[in-house]
Amino acid sequence: MKHKKFAFTLILIGSFLLLYNLGLFSWQYIGSLLKLWPFLLITAGLDLIFKHTRIGHLGSYLAWALIICLLSLGALSQLYLPADSSWQWGPFTVQRTGFYLGTGQATAQTQVSRHFELPSQATSYQAKIEFGAGKLYLGSNLDDPEHLLEANLRVPANSDPIFDLIQDTNTKIEIKNPLTTSWVFGQHSQSWQLDFTPSFPARFTIQTGASDNQLDFSGLQLQELNLDTGASNSEITFGLHQSNIKCTIKTGVSDLQINLPQGMEYQIKYEGGISRIQLPTGSTKSTTSFTEQSPDYQTAEHTLDLTINAGVSQIKISYYTPIQEILKPTPTIPKDSTELDFYSLRRGAQSPIPTESTSPSLIRLEPPSPTAETLSPLRLYDLSNPDKLYLLALLGQKSTGGYRIQIQSAFLADGKLILQAEVITPEEDEMVTEAITTPFDLIALDTDDLPPLPDLLIELIDQDGKLLASLELEQ
């Protein structure tokens, strides 16, 4: 029987790796599997009770049956379940990141919004973030440029994060999740969106558990990043606002995407498990240790010193073109138009509203209903201001990554609201994520700047003036 148990273990490990290589398994799913560790105690007890009977290995067989079922569910969710949606059978919920009893979130959640003013004496700042499990978004999309930090958080009730601010020339801010996120006692799901000021040089220390991390430093004066994360999916985007960036990443079994701006050279040091590492040159390494330096690293104006210590992971490092360097054709907009102010709440590759349409579209967003709020992908955003018009611009479902849509201008012309967007598509030889994406940009406009909303026609055009979508508002 011992030989059989060893054989079953090899089969299990091989199944994990095979599903992962085929894109049918996310390492973040492990967070859900680890929560079932008490089941091992139950199966061991069953084996002891029935040890000298004809069903002596009943517990072991039950354990293997459960593992096979859960692995199958994980693979099916990656194949057929759109991002930010779920399957639900009674109290059992399956998402692409894991499975849960109940809603898949904490039973009661609350929205927390905080902001901190820029200290008058500040010349730089340090941020320490202790997150836990869930989804972490970090960027620089401030509503007010006089703010040091704007935080919009969806957290379990009665568990507001702890904020600690020390004002000085080198201002320090700490954000801590008070809940235990240990796999021993389960995880508390949450969503944090943190936007920091780009006005001063910054250093970040971030600690997370099993999480989905989107860390966009492209608009920040980042000097140093220390990231310590568990089994997770992480995407990190760097910018060109500092001459040298030092980054240290310590992670468990994970998917890691690192985006470098064109013009940045790099030095990479890796140690850890046997990971598959794809470099910007297009070469791929499967190794436990290596050092790589780009050809112009010693003479480049902008450099990244990257140190990674990881478990068995998939790591991809690629280049992107910064938005400010993209040539924007003059949009076809009437000369007598009136330009409007707006701001982007968030833009990215996975729309907060899943769509199967491949065509661009415009949607007016309103707060989710209380009954649907817990699972609503819009729960991260406060859409309740009656003086704002919230519009979601969708590029449509795409078969790979590399696509983006970003609203650049808003105009009133001939009684219509015109949104001019920059549409970005991947080059033929560009390395992109092999996954279905739904690029979007979520913006807000002041209703005081607009004509009466009933019957207002809104048009979305691209950088060439081509009409992408239109929307007529109704009362």
C-alpha positions as CSV (number, residue, x, y, z in Angstrom):
1,M,0.0,0.0,0.0
2,K,2.9,2.3,0.7
3,H,4.1,2.0,-2.9
4,K,0.6,2.8,-4.1
5,K,0.5,5.9,-1.9
6,F,3.8,7.1,-3.3
7,A,2.5,6.4,-6.9
8,F,-0.7,8.4,-6.1
9,T,1.4,11.3,-4.8
10,L,3.5,11.3,-8.1
11,I,0.2,11.3,-10.1
12,L,-1.1,14.2,-8.0
13,I,2.0,16.3,-8.5
14,G,2.1,15.5,-12.2
15,S,-1.6,16.4,-12.6
16,F,-0.9,19.8,-10.9
17,L,2.0,20.6,-13.2
18,L,0.2,19.3,-16.4
19,L,-2.9,21.4,-15.7
20,Y,-0.7,24.4,-15.0
21,N,1.3,24.0,-18.2
22,L,-1.9,23.7,-20.2
23,G,-3.3,26.9,-18.7
24,L,-6.0,25.0,-16.9
25,F,-4.9,25.7,-13.3
26,S,-4.1,28.8,-11.3
27,W,-1.7,28.6,-8.4
28,Q,-4.0,30.9,-6.5
29,Y,-6.5,28.0,-6.4
30,I,-4.1,26.3,-3.9
31,G,-5.4,28.8,-1.3
32,S,-8.8,27.1,-1.5
33,L,-7.3,23.6,-1.4
34,L,-5.2,24.4,1.7
35,K,-8.3,25.4,3.6
36,L,-9.5,21.8,3.5
37,W,-6.5,20.5,5.5
38,P,-8.8,19.4,8.4
39,F,-10.3,16.8,6.0
40,L,-7.0,14.9,6.2
41,L,-7.6,14.4,9.9
42,I,-11.0,13.0,9.2
43,T,-9.7,10.6,6.5
44,A,-6.9,9.4,8.8
45,G,-9.4,8.7,11.5
46,L,-11.6,6.7,9.1
47,D,-8.6,4.7,8.0
48,L,-7.8,3.9,11.7
49,I,-11.4,2.9,12.4
50,F,-11.8,0.6,9.4
51,K,-8.1,-0.6,9.4
52,H,-8.9,-4.3,9.8
53,T,-12.0,-4.4,7.6
54,R,-12.7,-4.8,3.9
55,I,-12.9,-1.0,3.6
56,G,-9.7,-0.3,5.5
57,H,-8.7,2.5,3.2
58,L,-12.0,4.3,3.0
59,G,-10.6,7.6,4.2
60,S,-7.8,7.6,1.6
61,Y,-10.2,6.8,-1.2
62,L,-12.5,9.6,-0.1
63,A,-9.5,12.1,0.0
64,W,-8.4,11.2,-3.5
65,A,-12.0,11.4,-4.8
66,L,-12.3,14.9,-3.3
67,I,-9.0,16.1,-4.8
68,I,-9.9,14.8,-8.2
69,C,-13.3,16.5,-8.1
70,L,-11.8,19.8,-7.0
71,L,-9.0,19.7,-9.6
72,S,-11.6,19.1,-12.3
73,L,-13.6,22.0,-11.1
74,G,-10.5,24.2,-11.2
75,A,-9.7,23.2,-14.7
76,L,-13.3,23.7,-15.9
77,S,-13.5,27.2,-14.3
78,Q,-10.4,28.2,-16.2
79,L,-11.9,27.0,-19.5
80,Y,-15.5,28.1,-19.3
81,L,-15.9,30.6,-16.5
82,P,-15.5,34.3,-17.4
83,A,-13.4,36.5,-15.2
84,D,-15.1,38.1,-12.1
85,S,-18.1,35.7,-12.4
86,S,-19.0,32.5,-10.6
87,W,-20.9,29.2,-10.6
88,Q,-23.1,28.6,-7.6
89,W,-24.8,25.4,-6.4
90,G,-26.7,26.1,-3.2
91,P,-24.1,27.3,-0.7
92,F,-21.1,26.2,-2.9
93,T,-19.5,28.8,-5.1
94,V,-16.8,28.3,-7.7
95,Q,-14.7,31.2,-9.1
96,R,-11.6,31.2,-11.2
97,T,-9.5,31.9,-8.1
98,G,-11.0,29.3,-5.8
99,F,-14.1,27.7,-4.3
100,Y,-16.1,28.7,-1.3
101,L,-19.0,27.9,0.9
102,G,-21.6,30.7,0.9
103,T,-21.1,33.7,-1.4
104,G,-17.3,33.2,-1.8
105,Q,-16.7,36.4,0.1
106,A,-17.1,37.2,3.8
107,T,-20.7,37.0,4.9
108,A,-21.0,40.7,5.4
109,Q,-18.8,43.3,3.8
110,T,-18.5,47.0,3.9
111,Q,-17.0,49.8,1.8
112,V,-14.2,51.8,3.4
113,S,-13.0,55.1,1.8
114,R,-10.1,57.0,3.3
115,H,-7.8,59.7,2.0
116,F,-4.8,61.5,3.5
117,E,-3.6,65.0,2.6
118,L,0.0,65.6,1.3
119,P,2.1,66.7,4.3
120,S,3.4,70.2,3.6
121,Q,7.0,69.2,4.7
122,A,7.1,65.9,2.7
123,T,9.8,65.4,0.1
124,S,9.4,61.6,-0.2
125,Y,7.4,58.8,1.4
126,Q,7.5,55.2,2.4
127,A,4.4,52.9,2.3
128,K,4.1,49.6,4.0
129,I,1.1,47.4,3.1
130,E,0.1,44.2,4.9
131,F,-2.8,42.9,2.8
132,G,-3.7,39.3,3.3
133,A,-5.9,37.4,0.8
134,G,-8.1,38.9,-1.9
135,K,-7.5,41.4,-4.7
136,L,-5.0,44.3,-4.4
137,Y,-4.9,47.1,-6.9
138,L,-2.3,49.8,-6.6
139,G,-1.8,52.8,-8.8
140,S,-1.7,56.6,-9.1
141,N,-5.2,57.6,-10.3
142,L,-5.9,60.2,-7.6
143,D,-9.1,62.2,-7.7
144,D,-7.4,65.1,-5.9
145,P,-3.7,65.9,-6.6
146,E,-3.4,67.3,-3.1
147,H,-3.8,63.8,-1.6
148,L,-1.0,61.5,-0.5
149,L,-3.2,58.4,-0.6
150,E,-6.8,57.6,-1.6
151,A,-8.0,54.2,-0.5
152,N,-11.2,52.5,-1.6
153,L,-11.6,49.2,0.2
154,R,-14.1,46.4,0.3
155,V,-13.5,44.5,3.5
156,P,-15.4,42.1,5.9
157,A,-17.6,44.0,8.3
158,N,-16.1,45.2,11.5
159,S,-12.6,44.7,10.2
160,D,-11.5,48.1,8.9
161,P,-7.8,48.2,8.0
162,I,-5.5,50.0,10.3
163,F,-4.0,53.2,8.9
164,D,-0.9,54.8,10.5
165,L,0.6,58.0,9.2
166,I,3.9,59.6,10.4
167,Q,4.4,63.0,8.9
168,D,7.9,64.1,8.2
169,T,10.1,65.1,5.3
170,N,10.2,61.3,4.6
171,T,6.5,60.6,5.4
172,K,5.7,57.0,6.4
173,I,2.3,55.4,5.9
174,E,1.3,51.9,7.0
175,I,-1.9,50.0,6.0
176,K,-2.5,46.8,7.9
177,N,-5.2,44.2,7.6
178,P,-6.3,43.2,11.1
179,L,-7.7,39.8,10.1
180,T,-5.8,36.5,10.2
181,T,-5.3,35.2,6.6
182,S,-3.5,32.0,7.6
183,W,-4.4,28.9,5.6
184,V,-4.9,27.1,8.9
185,F,-8.1,29.0,9.7
186,G,-9.2,30.0,6.2
187,Q,-9.0,33.3,4.4
188,H,-10.9,36.5,4.5
189,S,-11.7,37.8,1.0
190,Q,-11.3,41.5,0.3
191,S,-10.6,44.1,-2.4
192,W,-8.3,47.1,-1.9
193,Q,-7.7,49.9,-4.4
194,L,-4.9,52.2,-3.3
195,D,-3.8,55.2,-5.3
196,F,-0.7,57.1,-4.2
197,T,0.6,60.5,-5.1
198,P,3.1,60.7,-8.0
199,S,4.5,64.0,-6.7
200,F,7.4,62.6,-4.6
201,P,9.9,59.7,-4.7
202,A,8.4,56.6,-3.0
203,R,9.5,53.2,-1.5
204,F,7.0,50.4,-1.0
205,T,7.0,47.3,1.2
206,I,4.0,45.0,0.4
207,Q,3.1,41.7,2.1
208,T,0.2,39.6,0.9
209,G,-1.1,36.0,1.2
210,A,-2.9,34.1,-1.6
211,S,-3.9,37.1,-3.6
212,D,-4.5,38.7,-7.0
213,N,-2.1,41.7,-7.2
214,Q,-2.2,44.4,-9.9
215,L,0.6,46.8,-8.9
216,D,0.9,49.7,-11.4
217,F,3.9,51.9,-10.6
218,S,4.1,53.4,-14.1
219,G,2.8,56.8,-12.8
220,L,4.8,56.8,-9.5
221,Q,8.3,57.9,-8.7
222,L,9.2,54.5,-7.5
223,Q,12.7,54.0,-6.0
224,E,12.4,50.7,-4.3
225,L,9.9,47.8,-4.0
226,N,10.0,44.9,-1.6
227,L,7.2,42.4,-2.3
228,D,6.6,39.3,-0.2
229,T,3.6,37.3,-1.4
230,G,2.2,33.7,-1.0
231,A,0.6,31.6,-3.8
232,S,-0.6,34.4,-6.0
233,N,-1.1,36.0,-9.4
234,S,0.9,39.3,-9.6
235,E,1.3,41.8,-12.3
236,I,3.8,44.6,-11.7
237,T,4.2,47.6,-14.1
238,F,7.2,49.9,-13.8
239,G,7.7,53.4,-15.2
240,L,10.5,55.8,-16.2
241,H,10.1,58.4,-13.4
242,Q,13.3,57.4,-11.5
243,S,16.7,56.6,-13.0
244,N,17.2,53.4,-10.9
245,I,14.7,51.1,-9.3
246,K,15.5,48.3,-6.9
247,C,13.0,45.5,-6.6
248,T,13.1,42.4,-4.5
249,I,10.3,39.8,-4.8
250,K,9.8,36.8,-2.6
251,T,6.9,34.6,-3.6
252,G,5.6,31.1,-3.2
253,V,4.2,29.1,-6.1
254,S,2.8,31.9,-8.3
255,D,2.2,33.5,-11.7
256,L,4.3,36.7,-12.0
257,Q,4.1,39.2,-14.9
258,I,6.6,42.1,-14.9
259,N,6.1,44.9,-17.4
260,L,9.0,47.2,-18.2
261,P,8.7,50.4,-20.2
262,Q,10.7,50.8,-23.4
263,G,14.0,52.5,-22.6
264,M,14.5,50.6,-19.3
265,E,17.4,48.2,-19.0
266,Y,17.5,45.4,-16.4
267,Q,19.6,43.1,-14.3
268,I,17.8,40.0,-13.0
269,K,18.9,37.6,-10.3
270,Y,16.8,34.5,-9.7
271,E,16.9,31.8,-7.1
272,G,14.3,29.3,-6.0
273,G,12.4,26.3,-7.3
274,I,12.4,25.2,-10.9
275,S,10.5,28.1,-12.6
276,R,9.7,28.9,-16.2
277,I,11.1,32.4,-16.9
278,Q,10.3,34.2,-20.1
279,L,12.7,37.1,-20.8
280,P,12.0,40.2,-22.9
281,T,14.4,38.8,-25.6
282,G,11.9,36.0,-26.1
283,S,14.1,33.3,-24.6
284,T,12.7,31.0,-21.9
285,K,14.6,29.5,-19.0
286,S,13.6,26.6,-16.7
287,T,16.0,26.9,-13.9
288,T,16.6,27.2,-10.1
289,S,19.2,30.0,-10.4
290,F,20.5,32.5,-12.9
291,T,21.6,36.0,-13.5
292,E,20.8,38.0,-16.6
293,Q,21.7,41.6,-17.6
294,S,20.4,43.4,-20.7
295,P,23.1,44.6,-23.1
296,D,22.9,48.4,-22.3
297,Y,22.4,48.0,-18.6
298,Q,25.7,49.7,-17.6
299,T,25.1,52.8,-19.7
300,A,21.3,53.2,-19.6
301,E,19.6,56.2,-18.0
302,H,16.8,54.1,-16.5
303,T,17.6,50.7,-15.0
304,L,15.9,48.0,-12.9
305,D,17.7,45.8,-10.4
306,L,15.4,42.8,-9.9
307,T,15.9,40.0,-7.4
308,I,13.4,37.2,-7.3
309,N,13.2,34.3,-4.9
310,A,10.3,32.0,-5.8
311,G,8.8,28.6,-5.5
312,V,7.9,26.6,-8.7
313,S,6.4,29.5,-10.7
314,Q,5.8,31.0,-14.1
315,I,7.5,34.4,-14.5
316,K,7.2,36.6,-17.6
317,I,9.1,39.8,-18.2
318,S,8.2,41.9,-21.2
319,Y,8.3,45.4,-22.5
320,Y,5.5,47.9,-23.2
321,T,5.4,51.3,-24.8
322,P,4.5,54.1,-22.3
323,I,1.4,56.0,-23.2
324,Q,3.1,59.3,-23.3
325,E,5.4,58.0,-26.0
326,I,2.6,56.8,-28.3
327,L,1.9,59.1,-31.2
328,K,-1.7,60.1,-31.0
329,P,-3.4,61.2,-34.3
330,T,-5.5,64.3,-34.2
331,P,-9.1,63.2,-33.5
332,T,-11.9,64.2,-35.7
333,I,-13.8,66.6,-33.4
334,P,-15.6,69.8,-34.4
335,K,-13.7,73.1,-33.8
336,D,-16.6,74.6,-31.8
337,S,-16.6,71.8,-29.2
338,T,-16.2,72.3,-25.5
339,E,-13.6,70.2,-23.7
340,L,-14.7,68.6,-20.4
341,D,-12.9,67.5,-17.3
342,F,-13.1,63.8,-16.3
343,Y,-11.1,61.2,-14.4
344,S,-10.5,57.5,-14.8
345,L,-11.5,55.4,-11.8
346,R,-9.7,52.4,-13.3
347,R,-8.6,50.9,-16.6
348,G,-7.3,47.5,-17.3
349,A,-7.6,44.2,-19.2
350,Q,-10.5,42.6,-17.3
351,S,-13.8,44.5,-17.3
352,P,-15.7,44.7,-14.0
353,I,-18.7,43.7,-16.1
354,P,-18.1,40.4,-18.0
355,T,-19.0,40.5,-21.7
356,E,-18.9,38.0,-24.5
357,S,-19.3,40.6,-27.2
358,T,-16.3,41.2,-29.4
359,S,-17.5,44.7,-30.4
360,P,-16.7,48.0,-28.5
361,S,-19.6,49.3,-26.3
362,L,-20.5,52.0,-23.8
363,I,-22.4,51.3,-20.5
364,R,-23.7,53.7,-17.9
365,L,-22.9,52.4,-14.5
366,E,-24.9,52.8,-11.3
367,P,-24.4,51.3,-7.8
368,P,-25.1,47.6,-7.5
369,S,-28.2,46.6,-5.6
370,P,-27.8,45.7,-1.9
371,T,-28.7,42.0,-2.6
372,A,-26.1,41.7,-5.4
373,E,-23.4,43.9,-3.8
374,T,-21.4,41.1,-2.2
375,L,-20.5,39.4,-5.4
376,S,-20.8,42.4,-7.7
377,P,-17.5,43.2,-9.5
378,L,-18.5,46.9,-9.1
379,R,-18.3,46.6,-5.3
380,L,-14.8,48.1,-5.3
381,Y,-16.0,51.5,-6.6
382,D,-18.2,54.1,-5.0
383,L,-20.7,54.9,-7.8
384,S,-23.2,56.6,-5.6
385,N,-22.4,60.3,-6.2
386,P,-25.5,61.8,-7.9
387,D,-23.4,64.6,-9.3
388,K,-21.3,62.2,-11.4
389,L,-21.9,60.3,-14.6
390,Y,-20.1,57.0,-14.6
391,L,-19.3,55.5,-18.0
392,L,-17.6,52.2,-18.8
393,A,-15.9,52.0,-22.2
394,L,-15.4,48.4,-23.4
395,L,-13.2,47.4,-26.3
396,G,-14.8,44.0,-26.5
397,Q,-13.7,40.5,-25.7
398,K,-10.2,39.7,-27.1
399,S,-8.5,36.3,-27.3
400,T,-5.2,37.5,-25.9
401,G,-3.6,40.3,-23.9
402,G,-1.9,43.3,-25.3
403,Y,-5.1,45.2,-26.1
404,R,-6.0,48.5,-24.2
405,I,-8.5,51.3,-24.4
406,Q,-7.9,54.6,-22.7
407,I,-10.1,57.7,-22.8
408,Q,-8.0,60.7,-23.7
409,S,-10.5,63.5,-24.2
410,A,-14.2,64.3,-23.5
411,F,-16.0,67.0,-25.6
412,L,-19.4,68.5,-26.1
413,A,-20.2,69.0,-29.7
414,D,-23.5,69.5,-31.5
415,G,-25.4,68.5,-28.4
416,K,-23.5,65.2,-28.1
417,L,-20.9,64.0,-25.6
418,I,-17.9,62.6,-27.5
419,L,-15.3,60.4,-25.8
420,Q,-12.0,60.1,-27.7
421,A,-10.1,57.0,-26.9
422,E,-6.6,55.6,-27.6
423,V,-7.0,52.1,-28.8
424,I,-3.9,50.0,-28.5
425,T,-3.4,46.6,-30.2
426,P,-0.5,44.2,-29.9
427,E,2.2,43.9,-32.6
428,E,2.4,40.7,-34.6
429,D,5.6,39.6,-32.9
430,E,4.7,41.0,-29.4
431,M,4.6,38.5,-26.5
432,V,1.2,38.7,-25.0
433,T,-0.8,36.9,-22.3
434,E,-2.6,33.8,-23.7
435,A,-5.9,34.5,-22.0
436,I,-9.3,36.0,-22.8
437,T,-9.3,39.7,-21.9
438,T,-11.9,42.5,-21.9
439,P,-10.1,45.8,-22.0
440,F,-12.0,48.7,-20.4
441,D,-11.7,52.3,-19.0
442,L,-14.1,53.4,-16.3
443,I,-14.5,57.2,-16.1
444,A,-16.5,59.8,-14.2
445,L,-17.8,63.2,-15.4
446,D,-19.5,66.0,-13.5
447,T,-23.2,66.2,-14.5
448,D,-23.1,70.0,-14.0
449,D,-20.9,70.2,-17.1
450,L,-23.4,68.2,-19.2
451,P,-26.7,69.0,-20.8
452,P,-29.8,67.3,-19.3
453,L,-29.0,63.6,-19.2
454,P,-32.3,62.2,-20.6
455,D,-31.8,61.7,-24.3
456,L,-28.1,62.8,-24.2
457,L,-26.3,61.0,-27.0
458,I,-22.7,59.7,-26.2
459,E,-20.3,58.6,-28.9
460,L,-17.1,56.7,-28.4
461,I,-14.5,57.3,-31.1
462,D,-10.9,56.1,-31.6
463,Q,-7.8,58.1,-32.3
464,D,-8.6,58.3,-36.0
465,G,-12.1,59.6,-35.4
466,K,-13.8,56.3,-36.2
467,L,-17.0,55.7,-34.3
468,L,-16.6,52.7,-32.0
469,A,-19.9,52.8,-30.0
470,S,-22.8,55.1,-29.0
471,L,-25.2,55.3,-26.1
472,E,-28.3,57.3,-25.6
473,L,-29.1,58.0,-22.0
474,E,-32.6,57.6,-20.7
475,Q,-34.1,58.9,-17.5
